[in-house]
Amino acid sequence: MISAILLAAGTSTRMAGENKLSKEINGIPLINYSIKSILSSSIDELVIVVGHEKEIIKNCIDVNKKVKIIFNSDYENGIASSIKFGLRNMSNKTEAFFICLADMPMISQNIYNKLIKSRYNYNKKNIAEYTKEIIVPTHDGKKGNPVLFSKSMKKKIMNITGDNGAKKIIELYPRKVLNVPFKNNKILLDFDTQENFNFL
């Protein structure tokens, strides 16, 4: 079973008072682009962690049997709290999980599927000692999102604090990382400011 944790609890501090996740692109709230791609991929479960303006964000999300929406009351203490909250609420059957950012609408279902397939194809050829447990998309040598973790990394991720996210785990365990190159830069594009929306 593959799960995805979608981080949607942030305060949009660089958006001049507007919540970026509910801001519409072609009539569709930003967060729904991420949700659609995840649900269109081979992922089995989507855990969405909300926080700031939770009701506004929840009202943007359509009901789906694969989706679980959870509220992190501790969201102001950094992204790590939302990651750990998501991990506590994902299925016990999960074998691997993505940590995804809700403000990256350019991530397609194909990106998710390629990362899942890359993990499977690499590890089936190697003995346990050489398996990769962190699957990272890259473009021109730069690491992007989403990142796919094996369940064996869960306890290690539960030790992160503050605004440390998946990047910190990647830095700590480089030998467990499998880099998967992509030709386009969509894995690097997040929407943090009003100017980002003008890009489309």
Order of alpha helices (4+ residues) and beta strands (2+ residues): beta-beta-beta-alpha-beta-alpha-beta-alpha-beta-alpha-beta-beta-beta-alpha-alpha-beta-alpha
